[in-house]
Each structure stands twice: as C-alpha cells, then as structure tokens.
Amino acid sequence: RRYWLKGEVDVESPGLSEDPFKAHVVREGTDATIVAYGPLVPVALAAANAATEDGRSIEVIDLRSISPLDFDTVEASVKKTGRLIVAHEAPTFGGIGGEIAARISERAFLHLEAPVIRVGGFHMPYPVAKVEEDYLPDIDKILEALDRSLAY
C-alpha cells in the first residue's frame, strides 16, 4: 500500500525537526484516540474526518516508530480522550497492537472509559495481492471500532 503513496515532505513541520522516534499527533481531538503507523495513518485520518460528520472529535497519532515506541505521547492522548483504537496492518492476534493495548491499559487504566480496541488484519498469513484489500483494515473497520468504543 505505501509504495503508491506520494506527497510533499514538509521538513519544517513541528515534530519532523525533533526526535524522529517520537510519535506525532497529526490531528487533535477530544472524543477518542486512533493510533496507527505507516500506510494506515492516512486511513486513520480519513476515518477521523468521516467521524467529524457525526460530530465526533478524533485525535490521530502517527507512531512513526514501533521500536522504540513512544508510549508517553499515546498515554497523554488517552488521558485526554479516554478511548484508544489501535490500527495496524498486522494480524490482530499477536501483533504490535496487543502490546500497545496492554501498555496503555497498565499506564492509563483509570483514564480509560472503554477497553482498548485493536483493528488489524485477520488471524491468517498475509494474503496474495489480489485479495489484499479484503484483508487490510479500512475506514469502515476503524469507524466500526470507534462506534463500539464510544457506545461503551
């Protein structure tokens, strides 16, 4: 997916001139936090934009690195919003989203208003290119997770 993504790089942008391993809040919000990295960041932003039409304010964080992982930025966001959706392309079972969910549940448990929800691929090997889009998380899967979190 990421191969076809093209765009300008703003080297003066806040966050880019700082530590490249620090997560970057790419969209401010107050109702829930979506954490993603790589090709799912634009998908998470699109889901946040769609949620705006329903009157929801969604914060989106681009992790930018999963090793090291900036839990401080994610924790601060969750303490503000009370909800966390972790989106990644890996299978939900055994993926990095589980580690993020566990750590944030430990670090911000009293601030969570709903369980952390993971959105990822199915529990199976990565498929061939012809069915890749059916396997990967999309806007609808993220919005469905957001609805579950906000309804809790």
Secondary structure as GFF3:
##gff-version 3
##sequence-region A 1 152
A	DSSP	three_ten_helix	2	4	.	.	.	ID=ss1
A	DSSP	beta_strand	24	27	.	.	.	ID=ss2
A	DSSP	beta_strand	32	36	.	.	.	ID=ss3
A	DSSP	alpha_helix	40	52	.	.	.	ID=ss4
A	DSSP	beta_strand	58	62	.	.	.	ID=ss5
A	DSSP	alpha_helix	71	81	.	.	.	ID=ss6
A	DSSP	beta_strand	84	91	.	.	.	ID=ss7
A	DSSP	alpha_helix	96	107	.	.	.	ID=ss8
A	DSSP	three_ten_helix	109	111	.	.	.	ID=ss9
A	DSSP	beta_strand	117	121	.	.	.	ID=ss10
A	DSSP	three_ten_helix	129	131	.	.	.	ID=ss11
A	DSSP	alpha_helix	132	135	.	.	.	ID=ss12
A	DSSP	alpha_helix	139	151	.	.	.	ID=ss13
###
